């Protein structure tokens, strides 16, 4: 059995066509999942399967949905100043669920630091204040979304000082010491947990999909860190013997650019 994991960036909006808007792509893709009779499972169920804690019906075609970066467009609709009204990923999933009566779930991997997110609003979103965390609790309560960890500061290129010993930006593989990893992963999880009642972060998505042996073979395998599985951006399917701290994902816009390319991925 092989399971594709897909990821979208809801703030990727430069137009209102499939290739220029991840939310437009998601809406069309949801119809494709229904057409292909895909069974959507949560990323948590996927990790339980990888740990061989549960069995999955081999007669079904499974799929996992994730969102990266955690802007409010994951959950709240927004009137884009240039591209018009945008339905959030959550709204699109609810409409899909109502129309098809199918189960649906997605994991939103969020950047923890409020200071970093405030800076990213200025450097990446033209000052639009849509990178807050007020929606996290509601999303977690929704039953079709969960909030998980996408690092403390994403070692983002536009941040003046990132939590990396040499202030190297744009490459998460340079996080290779205990101190750096603790801040980027453990402290990020603590912050997310503090914002959501009864939350215990258990999943991590590497910024840019970047990994190294220290993270995958050492740091994350320490159970005290609380991370049961971690997601890369390697464009491959997941099998039951896939490394739990190297789970591959296909990225909208990078690994497929139209519905036919996605169809090929899902049917491969």
Residue, then its C-alpha position, 0 to 999 in steps of 0.5 A: x500500500x502507498x499513500x500520497x501526502x499533499x501540501x498546499x500554501x493558502x497564501x500562495x495567491x497571485x491570481x484566481x487560476x489553478x496555477x496562481x492560487x493554491x485555494x483555487x487548486x484545492x477546490x478543484x482537487x477536492x472534486x478530483x479526490x471524490x471522482x477517484x474515490x480517494x479516502x482522506x485520512x489525517x496525518x495522525x492516522x498516517x503516522x499511527x499506520x507507520x508505527x504499525x499501531x493500526x491497520x488500513x483497508x488495503x482495498x481503499x486508496x488513501x490520501x493525506x492533506x496538509x497545509x504549510x506556514x499557517x496563515x489565517x487563510x487556512x481557516x478564515x475567508x479573506x477579501x484579497x485586496x487585488x484578487x477578490x474574495x477568497x474562501x479559506x481551505x477550511x471553508x472549501x473542506x466543509x463545503x466538500x464534506x457537506x456535498x459528498x458526505x465524505x470524511x475530510x481532515x487536514x493538518x495545518x503546520x504553523x510557524x510558532x513565533x508571534x514576532x516572526x509571523x508579525x514580521x512575515x506579514x510585512x515582508x511577505x504579505x504587504x502588511x496584511x495582518x493574516x498571520x495570527x494565531x487566534x484561529x488555532x483553537x477554533x481549527x483544532x475544535x473543528x474536527x476536520x483540522x489540526x494544528x501542528x509544528x512548522x518550527x519557531x521561525x522557519x529560518x526565513x530569509x526575510x527575518x533579520x535574526x533567525x535561531x541558528x548559530x551562524x544566522x544562516x537563513x533559508x535552509x533548515x538543514x543547518x539546524x544541527x545542534x541540540x540548542x538550535x533544534x530545541x528552540x526550533x522544535x521543542x519550544x515551538x511545540x510548547x508555544x503552540x500547546x499554550x495557545x490550544x487547550x489540551x493540545x499536545x503537538x506530535x507532528x513536525x514539518x521541516x521548513x523548505x522540506x530540508x533535513x539532516x541526519x542530526x534531526x532525523x536520526x538523533x534529535x527527533x527520535x528522542x521521545x521526550x521531544x514529543x514528535x511522532x512523525x516529521x514531513x519533508x517535501x520529497x515528492x514520493x508516496x509513503x509506504x508502511x516502511x517509510x522513515x517516520x521522520x522523513x515522510x515525503x510530500x507532494x507540493x502544489x505548484x512545485x510537484x504538480x501544476x494542474x489537475x492532470x498532473x495531480x491525477x497522474x500522481x494519485x494514480x501512479 
